[in-house]
Amino acid sequence: MIRNLALAIRFLLELCILASFAAWAAHLQIPVLARIALGTLACAAAAVLWGMLLSPKRRVDLADPVRLGMEACFFLTAAAALWQIGLAELAVALLCAAVADRILLALPA
């Protein structure tokens, strides 16, 4: 039951990553269409990479250290995007939630 809750939280955190990338793109000082295109591209690339390499139903099985490192890179990049647009508290909250969820997922079933 804890694992299912942790997986549901993980899914919400994945959506937070995508929202972070979209918010970052929306705050860029470039033309609106470029912001939309960049935000869409960043979110699509992140979703595809996460789905292929990090999701529970991933197609490519990576060694645990590599997978955990990639996961950390996603969350750190999303937090950096939030920090850069002035949402430092949200960035810290995202990282704390990701660490707590990773600990829950590591607990024995």
Summary of the structure (lengths in Angstrom):
residues: 109
radius of gyration: 14.6
end to end distance: 8.6
largest distance: 49.3
contacts: 288
relative contact order: 0.17
helix: 80%
strand: 0%
